[in-house]
Amino acid sequence: MLVFALTGALVASRQQLDITGFIFMAALTAVGGGTVRDLVLGRDPVFWVERPGLVLTAAFAAFIVYWTAPFLESRYRWLLWLDAIALGCAVPAGVGVALVTGYGPIIVVIAGVITACMGGLIRDVVGNEVPLILKGSELYLTAAFGGALAAVVLIWLGLPRPMALIGCGAATFILRAGAMIWGWSLPAYRPRPPRNHG
């Protein structure tokens, strides 16, 4: 959650917001995915209402970025790498919540993807950035899905849940990092040109 908060604050720095805007963006990004997940799964109360100190953690992250962002050479590069780390933490967190509450494989995968992707999507939309989740070349949504699916497969193979969640996070991060370093991507849709019947 802390890492997602840092990415939200970095977007605030790119938009040159004031400190209140930094805190808002950091908190929104940090709790956005988990909030949507908890609402979908019917968890009451939502996780950060039960642990309000998490919002203070996001505010702390906002202050850190507010004072250090001017010294970063490439804020967007930092944003991408922090987001990759956050993705690798959020997918297993969402998967773990769904497993604890007793849901089956399909809901487990969906919970992992929602937890990982919704916070970043909200951050980018509010921050007037092109959402990473909508960039096919970024392998963002696919990384989250692949990591969540890896957790389900590892549990099915008999691995203990903690080990499966570690594998889930590692698979997510490796897929995302591979997209950034080596350009891994899935083929994008290309419409066929209209036939000439003349």
C-alpha positions as a Markdown table, in Angstrom:
| # | Residue | x | y | z |
|---|---|---|---|---|
| 1 | Met | 0.0 | 0.0 | 0.0 |
| 2 | Leu | 2.9 | 2.4 | 0.8 |
| 3 | Val | 4.4 | 1.9 | -2.7 |
| 4 | Phe | 1.0 | 2.6 | -4.4 |
| 5 | Ala | 0.8 | 5.7 | -2.3 |
| 6 | Leu | 4.2 | 6.8 | -3.5 |
| 7 | Thr | 3.1 | 6.4 | -7.1 |
| 8 | Gly | 0.0 | 8.4 | -6.5 |
| 9 | Ala | 2.1 | 11.2 | -5.0 |
| 10 | Leu | 4.4 | 11.0 | -8.0 |
| 11 | Val | 1.5 | 11.6 | -10.3 |
| 12 | Ala | 0.5 | 14.6 | -8.2 |
| 13 | Ser | 4.1 | 15.9 | -8.6 |
| 14 | Arg | 3.8 | 15.5 | -12.4 |
| 15 | Gln | 0.6 | 17.6 | -12.3 |
| 16 | Gln | 2.2 | 20.1 | -9.9 |
| 17 | Leu | -0.5 | 19.9 | -7.2 |
| 18 | Asp | -0.3 | 21.3 | -3.7 |
| 19 | Ile | 0.4 | 19.2 | -0.6 |
| 20 | Thr | -3.3 | 18.5 | -0.1 |
| 21 | Gly | -3.5 | 17.2 | -3.7 |
| 22 | Phe | -0.4 | 15.0 | -3.0 |
| 23 | Ile | -2.1 | 13.5 | 0.1 |
| 24 | Phe | -5.4 | 13.0 | -1.8 |
| 25 | Met | -3.7 | 11.3 | -4.7 |
| 26 | Ala | -1.5 | 9.1 | -2.5 |
| 27 | Ala | -4.5 | 8.0 | -0.4 |
| 28 | Leu | -6.7 | 7.4 | -3.4 |
| 29 | Thr | -4.2 | 5.2 | -5.1 |
| 30 | Ala | -3.2 | 3.4 | -1.9 |
| 31 | Val | -6.7 | 2.3 | -0.9 |
| 32 | Gly | -8.6 | 2.4 | -4.2 |
| 33 | Gly | -8.1 | -1.2 | -5.4 |
| 34 | Gly | -8.6 | -2.7 | -2.0 |
| 35 | Thr | -11.8 | -0.6 | -1.5 |
| 36 | Val | -13.3 | -1.8 | -4.7 |
| 37 | Arg | -12.3 | -5.4 | -3.9 |
| 38 | Asp | -13.9 | -5.3 | -0.4 |
| 39 | Leu | -17.1 | -3.8 | -1.8 |
| 40 | Val | -17.3 | -6.5 | -4.5 |
| 41 | Leu | -16.7 | -9.2 | -1.9 |
| 42 | Gly | -19.1 | -7.7 | 0.5 |
| 43 | Arg | -16.5 | -7.2 | 3.3 |
| 44 | Asp | -17.7 | -4.9 | 6.1 |
| 45 | Pro | -16.0 | -2.7 | 7.1 |
| 46 | Val | -13.7 | -1.9 | 4.2 |
| 47 | Phe | -10.1 | -2.6 | 5.1 |
| 48 | Trp | -8.9 | 1.0 | 5.7 |
| 49 | Val | -11.9 | 1.9 | 7.8 |
| 50 | Glu | -10.9 | -1.0 | 10.1 |
| 51 | Arg | -7.3 | 0.2 | 10.0 |
| 52 | Pro | -7.3 | 4.0 | 9.6 |
| 53 | Gly | -3.6 | 4.2 | 10.2 |
| 54 | Leu | -3.1 | 3.1 | 6.6 |
| 55 | Val | -4.4 | 6.5 | 5.5 |
| 56 | Leu | -1.8 | 8.2 | 7.7 |
| 57 | Thr | 0.8 | 6.0 | 6.0 |
| 58 | Ala | -0.4 | 7.2 | 2.6 |
| 59 | Ala | -0.2 | 10.8 | 3.9 |
| 60 | Phe | 3.4 | 10.2 | 5.1 |
| 61 | Ala | 4.3 | 8.9 | 1.6 |
| 62 | Ala | 2.8 | 12.0 | 0.1 |
| 63 | Phe | 5.0 | 14.2 | 2.2 |
| 64 | Ile | 8.1 | 12.2 | 1.3 |
| 65 | Val | 7.4 | 12.6 | -2.4 |
| 66 | Tyr | 6.4 | 16.3 | -2.0 |
| 67 | Trp | 9.9 | 17.1 | -0.7 |
| 68 | Thr | 12.0 | 14.7 | -2.8 |
| 69 | Ala | 10.3 | 14.8 | -6.2 |
| 70 | Pro | 12.2 | 17.8 | -7.5 |
| 71 | Phe | 15.5 | 15.9 | -7.1 |
| 72 | Leu | 14.3 | 12.9 | -9.1 |
| 73 | Glu | 15.7 | 12.9 | -12.7 |
| 74 | Ser | 12.9 | 10.9 | -14.3 |
| 75 | Arg | 9.7 | 10.9 | -12.2 |
| 76 | Tyr | 7.9 | 8.8 | -14.8 |
| 77 | Arg | 10.5 | 6.1 | -14.7 |
| 78 | Trp | 10.3 | 6.0 | -10.9 |
| 79 | Leu | 6.6 | 5.9 | -11.2 |
| 80 | Leu | 6.7 | 2.8 | -13.5 |
| 81 | Trp | 9.1 | 0.9 | -11.3 |
| 82 | Leu | 7.4 | 1.7 | -8.0 |
| 83 | Asp | 4.1 | 0.7 | -9.7 |
| 84 | Ala | 5.6 | -2.6 | -10.8 |
| 85 | Ile | 6.6 | -3.3 | -7.2 |
| 86 | Ala | 3.2 | -2.3 | -5.9 |
| 87 | Leu | 1.6 | -4.6 | -8.5 |
| 88 | Gly | 3.7 | -7.5 | -7.3 |
| 89 | Cys | 2.4 | -6.8 | -3.7 |
| 90 | Ala | -1.2 | -6.0 | -4.4 |
| 91 | Val | -2.1 | -9.1 | -6.5 |
| 92 | Pro | -1.1 | -11.6 | -3.7 |
| 93 | Ala | -2.9 | -9.3 | -1.2 |
| 94 | Gly | -6.1 | -9.5 | -3.1 |
| 95 | Val | -5.7 | -13.2 | -3.8 |
| 96 | Gly | -5.1 | -13.8 | -0.1 |
| 97 | Val | -8.2 | -11.9 | 1.0 |
| 98 | Ala | -10.4 | -13.9 | -1.4 |
| 99 | Leu | -8.8 | -17.2 | -0.2 |
| 100 | Val | -9.4 | -16.4 | 3.4 |
| 101 | Thr | -13.0 | -15.6 | 2.8 |
| 102 | Gly | -13.5 | -18.9 | 1.0 |
| 103 | Tyr | -14.1 | -18.0 | -2.6 |
| 104 | Gly | -13.3 | -20.3 | -5.5 |
| 105 | Pro | -10.6 | -19.9 | -8.2 |
| 106 | Ile | -12.4 | -17.5 | -10.5 |
| 107 | Ile | -13.2 | -15.0 | -7.8 |
| 108 | Val | -9.7 | -15.4 | -6.3 |
| 109 | Val | -8.2 | -14.3 | -9.7 |
| 110 | Ile | -10.7 | -11.5 | -10.1 |
| 111 | Ala | -10.0 | -10.2 | -6.6 |
| 112 | Gly | -6.3 | -10.2 | -7.2 |
| 113 | Val | -6.7 | -8.3 | -10.5 |
| 114 | Ile | -9.1 | -5.7 | -9.0 |
| 115 | Thr | -6.8 | -5.1 | -5.9 |
| 116 | Ala | -3.8 | -4.5 | -8.2 |
| 117 | Cys | -5.3 | -2.5 | -11.0 |
| 118 | Met | -8.2 | -0.4 | -9.7 |
| 119 | Gly | -6.0 | 1.9 | -7.6 |
| 120 | Gly | -3.7 | 2.7 | -10.4 |
| 121 | Leu | -6.6 | 3.1 | -12.9 |
| 122 | Ile | -8.3 | 5.6 | -10.5 |
| 123 | Arg | -4.9 | 7.4 | -10.0 |
| 124 | Asp | -4.3 | 7.8 | -13.7 |
| 125 | Val | -7.8 | 9.0 | -14.6 |
| 126 | Val | -7.9 | 11.5 | -11.7 |
| 127 | Gly | -4.3 | 12.6 | -12.5 |
| 128 | Asn | -5.1 | 13.1 | -16.2 |
| 129 | Glu | -2.6 | 10.5 | -17.3 |
| 130 | Val | -3.2 | 7.8 | -19.9 |
| 131 | Pro | -4.0 | 4.8 | -17.7 |
| 132 | Leu | -1.3 | 2.2 | -17.7 |
| 133 | Ile | -3.9 | -0.5 | -17.7 |
| 134 | Leu | -5.1 | 0.6 | -21.2 |
| 135 | Lys | -1.7 | 0.5 | -22.7 |
| 136 | Gly | -1.4 | -2.9 | -24.3 |
| 137 | Ser | 2.4 | -2.6 | -24.7 |
| 138 | Glu | 2.7 | -2.2 | -20.9 |
| 139 | Leu | 1.6 | -5.7 | -20.0 |
| 140 | Tyr | 0.0 | -4.4 | -16.9 |
| 141 | Leu | -3.4 | -6.1 | -16.7 |
| 142 | Thr | -1.9 | -9.2 | -18.1 |
| 143 | Ala | 0.8 | -9.2 | -15.4 |
| 144 | Ala | -1.9 | -9.0 | -12.7 |
| 145 | Phe | -4.0 | -11.7 | -14.3 |
| 146 | Gly | -0.9 | -14.0 | -14.8 |
| 147 | Gly | 0.2 | -13.5 | -11.2 |
| 148 | Ala | -3.3 | -14.3 | -9.8 |
| 149 | Leu | -3.6 | -17.3 | -12.0 |
| 150 | Ala | -0.2 | -18.5 | -10.9 |
| 151 | Ala | -1.4 | -18.5 | -7.3 |
| 152 | Val | -4.4 | -20.6 | -8.1 |
| 153 | Val | -2.3 | -23.1 | -10.0 |
| 154 | Leu | 0.3 | -23.3 | -7.3 |
| 155 | Ile | -2.3 | -24.0 | -4.6 |
| 156 | Trp | -3.9 | -26.6 | -6.9 |
| 157 | Leu | -0.5 | -28.2 | -7.2 |
| 158 | Gly | -0.4 | -28.5 | -3.4 |
| 159 | Leu | 1.9 | -25.7 | -2.4 |
| 160 | Pro | 1.2 | -24.1 | 1.0 |
| 161 | Arg | -0.7 | -20.9 | 0.7 |
| 162 | Pro | 2.2 | -18.6 | 1.8 |
| 163 | Met | 4.5 | -20.1 | -0.8 |
| 164 | Ala | 1.8 | -19.8 | -3.5 |
| 165 | Leu | 1.3 | -16.1 | -2.6 |
| 166 | Ile | 5.1 | -15.5 | -2.9 |
| 167 | Gly | 5.0 | -17.2 | -6.3 |
| 168 | Cys | 2.1 | -15.0 | -7.2 |
| 169 | Gly | 3.9 | -11.8 | -6.4 |
| 170 | Ala | 7.1 | -12.9 | -8.1 |
| 171 | Ala | 5.2 | -13.9 | -11.3 |
| 172 | Thr | 3.4 | -10.6 | -11.4 |
| 173 | Phe | 6.6 | -8.5 | -10.9 |
| 174 | Ile | 8.6 | -10.6 | -13.5 |
| 175 | Leu | 5.9 | -10.2 | -16.2 |
| 176 | Arg | 5.6 | -6.4 | -15.5 |
| 177 | Ala | 9.4 | -5.9 | -15.4 |
| 178 | Gly | 9.9 | -7.9 | -18.5 |
| 179 | Ala | 7.5 | -5.7 | -20.3 |
| 180 | Met | 9.4 | -2.6 | -19.2 |
| 181 | Ile | 12.9 | -4.0 | -19.9 |
| 182 | Trp | 12.5 | -6.3 | -22.9 |
| 183 | Gly | 9.2 | -5.0 | -24.3 |
| 184 | Trp | 7.2 | -8.2 | -23.6 |
| 185 | Ser | 3.6 | -7.7 | -24.9 |
| 186 | Leu | 0.7 | -9.6 | -26.3 |
| 187 | Pro | -0.4 | -9.1 | -29.9 |
| 188 | Ala | -2.7 | -6.1 | -30.1 |
| 189 | Tyr | -6.0 | -6.2 | -32.1 |
| 190 | Arg | -5.6 | -5.1 | -35.7 |
| 191 | Pro | -8.9 | -4.8 | -37.7 |
| 192 | Arg | -8.9 | -6.3 | -41.1 |
| 193 | Pro | -8.9 | -3.9 | -44.0 |
| 194 | Pro | -12.3 | -3.9 | -45.8 |
| 195 | Arg | -12.5 | -6.2 | -48.8 |
| 196 | Asn | -12.7 | -4.6 | -52.2 |
| 197 | His | -15.6 | -6.1 | -54.0 |
| 198 | Gly | -15.0 | -4.0 | -57.1 |
